[in-house]
Structures are given as C-alpha cells and as structure tokens.
Amino acid sequence: MFKNVVTSEQELRDMFGFPSERAVLKEQAALDDHGRAFIARSPFLLLATSNAAGQCDVSPKGDAPGFVLVVDPTHLVIPDRPGNRRFDGMRNLLENPHVGLIFLVPGREETLRVNGRACIMKDAEVLERLTVMGKQPPLGIGVEIEECYLHCAKAFKRSGLWQTESWADACTLPSMARVLYAQVSRVKPIDMTVEEYEKDSEKRLREQLY
C-alpha cells in the first residue's frame, strides 16, 4: 500500500540526527526513588507483549494507585485481576518474555516507561500482598526490569488528553455492549434484546472486578 518507506536506522539518522545527551543518560537499569514514587501513584498502565512470530498485543491494567508491587529496584509484579480469559498477553509471554510497560498518573503529562523480561508467577507469599477486597489474585506478571525512564510530555500536550474541555462527547459513541451485540449477533443469534444485553454487561462489570 505504501510506496516510500524507511528501511534502515541510517535513513532515520540522516533525517533526524541523534538523541541529545539528556535523552540518552536518562535511561536507568533499575528503579530509583523517582521511579518508585511514580509507580506508587499510578492507577493505570499499558502492557505490550508479542509472541514468537512478532504478533503484538497491548493490554490495559488498572486498579487503585500503587496496585503494582515493587519488590526491589529491578523487579515488580502486576496482579492479574478477573478479565475476559482470552489471555492474549499471557499466551505471548509463554512464547516471548520481553515486555514494555507505560505507567500513567492522571493529570501528569510525563509517563514512566519500563522494559524488561516477564513471567507468569504464582508465588503465594507475593500474591498475598496484592489482595484487594479480600481477594488474592491467582496469578501475577513478574517483571525483571532491564531499562526504565521517564518519557516527555509532548504526546499529552499535543493530544490535550487531560484537558477535559477538549474532550469529545463520549455519549456520541455506542457502549461496548451495544458494539458487541451488533458484532456477535452477525455470527450467532443472541437470546436477549440489546437493552438486556447492555444491562447484563453492566452487571457483570460491577460484580466481577475482583
């Protein structure tokens, strides 16, 4: 489809040059106090994985601020809360342990990027520390950090992500339940109305957070 594509790093360098000293030196091999503080205040992250064939997935993870456990400067654990049981990211980890994380703090335009290797862990003494509302997660994603650094605010400034006055009206989009109803019903009949399907989805969401 695209006829003029970049095919080498050298072409990129010829176009844009090299990163500044500041951009290079900010990379750390372990979390310092600043990285720990950022994670302690983050209620949301994006987890990027890929399988052995290079097919990628990015999965959102979220809970109360500090939901990710920092075990030590080079290890952290992301609790696996109830989901849709597709296990897209976890199946990728079984083939390829490399992961990329982006931590967000609401209202903060910088993000924390963490790259490393991950595993699916079941250590009960660690998972117990991630108990919420009396429910201990059955699994966690353990990450061994290889590099971490703060990412600049330009993307957030361009997008105005935290500027509520710039937000589009979310009500102009159909709910996820209505989208799924339309998509699933093309393949298989659904024995309830779209309104019933939407209410059922809302009920499941309320009751199956933990």
N, C-alpha and C positions, 0 to 999 in steps of 0.2 A: 504493500500500500504506500509506504514512504520511500521516496527515491534518493533522498540526500540524507544519509545517516552518518553519525560519528562512529568510527570503528576502532579507535585506539586512544589510550590515555594521552599519547603525544599530541594528538589532534586537539584534545581538550586543553592541554597546557599551552599549545600555540594560540588558542583562542582566549584563554583567561589567565594564564600565568600560574603562579604557585601560591599556596596559602601563606598568610602572614605568620610571623614567629609566634604571635599570640595564639593564633588558631592551632598551631602545632603543639605548643607547650601546654595548652590547657588539658590535653589528654592525659588521664591518670590510669594506672594499672589496678587501683583499688579505691574504695570509697574513703574520702576524708570526712571531717566533721560536716563540711558543707553538703556533701552528697547524702550523708545520713540524715541531715536536717531536712533536705528536700524530700526524701522518701517518706520521712515521718509525717510530712504534711500533705502527701499526695494521696487522693482517694481514687485515682484512675491511672491506668497505664495501657499501652498497646504492646502486645507481644507478637513479634514477627518470627515465623519459622518457615522452613522449606523441607521438602522430602529429598530423597536421594536423587531424584530426577530434576530437582531445582524448581518444582512447582511450589508456589508460595502461599502463605496464609498469614493474615494479621487478625489477632483476636483481642477484643477489649476485655480488661479485667478491672473490677472496681469494688470498693467497699469503703468503710469508714477510713478517714485519713490515717496513714500508718499501717494499713492492712497487710503490707508486705513486710515480712520479718527479715531484718538484717541480722544474720547470725554472727558475722565478723566482717572485716573490711573487704573480703573477697568472695563472700557467699551470702546469698539471700534466698528466701523461699516465698513463692507466690501460692496462696491457698487455692485449691480447686473447689469452688462453690458449685451447687447444683446448676446444670446447664441443659443443653439440648441433646447431650450424649452423642453428638457427631464425632467428637474427639479429633477434629481436624488438626489442631496444633499438636496434641499429644501423639497422634499417629506419625506426624512429621518427626517429632523428637526421637521416636524409636528408630528412625532411619538416619537422621541427621541431627546431632545435638546442638548445632550452632543456632543462637538466638540473638535477636535485637529487641531492646525494650526502650520505650519512650514514656517517661513519667511526666504527668501534668499536675499542676497545682492551680485550682480555679483562680482567675484573676491575674495570675503570673504569666508573663509572655515568654519567658525562657522555659525550656524543657530540659530534663536530665536524660541523656542517652546512655544506655548500658548495653554493652555487647559481651558475649561470652558463650559458654557451653552449659547446657542444661540437661537435667534428667528428671524422670518421674519418680518421686520419692514417697516412701510410706513410713518413715521414722516416727513412731508414735509419740516419743518424747518431744519431738519438734512440732508435730502437728497439734499437739495438745495446747501449745502456746498460741495457736491460731483459732481457738474455739470462740465462736460467736453465738450468743443466744442459746448457750448450752449445747451447741452442735459443733463437733470437731470435724474438719474436712477429712475425707478418707484418703486424699492424695494431696500432694503439693508439687510444684515445679521448683526444683532446686537449681539455682543458677550459680555457676562459678564465673566470677567477673574477670574479664580479660582487659577491657578498657571501658572508661566512663568519662563523660564530660558534659558540661552544660552547653546547650545549643542556643544560639542567639534568637532574639525576639522578632526577627524580620517577618517570618511567615505569619505570626499572630498580628503584627501591626498591619500587614497588607490585608489580611482577611477580616480584621476587626472582630475576631472571634468572641472576645469578652465584652464587646460594646453592645449592650442589649438594644440600644436604639437602632442599630444597623441590622438586627435580626429580621429575617423574613418571617411571615406569619406561618407558624408550624401547622396551623389548622387547615391550611390550603392543601396539605398532603394527607392522603388517607392513612389510617392507622395501619400498623404492621399486620394486625389480624385481618383487616379487610384485604390487604395485598395478598396475604397467604391464602385467604378464602378464594380469591379470584384465580390464583395460580394452581392451587391444589385441585379445585373443582374442575379444571380443564382435564385433569388426569384421572380423577376418581370422584364420584359423587359424594357430597357431604350431607349427612342426615340432620342438618340443622340450618336455620337461617343465618344470614351474615351477621345479624344483630346478636343472635345466640352465640355464634362463634366468637364474636368480639368480647362478649361478656365472659365466656368461658376462658378466653385467653387472659383477660384482666384478672380473673380469679386465680388462675394458675400462677400468674406473675406475683400476686400478693402472697400466696401461700407457699411458694417454693423458692424463696430467696436463700434459705439456709437448710 
